Amino acid sequence: MDTAVNAAVGTALALQNFNQNQDAQNSLLKKSLDGQASHIEQLMSSVAPSPTLAASGTVGTQINTYA
């Protein structure tokens, strides 16, 4: 009986340690992804917007030729 309790406590402590490590890794991943998203947002905002379609005439009114 005593060894079963010790094994259960040991398993619980190991799982707790594992969960703490996973939380730390998840936090680091989230910070990394947030940083990448910020950089991508800056890059995308610096790109000039694509020209709009022509409103009249025969060229550029049916197909976006810039795509």
Number of C-alpha atoms within 10 A of each C-alpha: 6 7 8 9 10 11 12 12 12 12 12 12 12 12 12 12 12 12 12 12 12 12 12 12 12 12 12 12 12 12 12 12 12 12 12 12 12 12 12 12 11 11 10 11 10 9 8 7 8 9 10 10 14 13 10 9 8 8 12 14 13 12 10 13 10 9 6
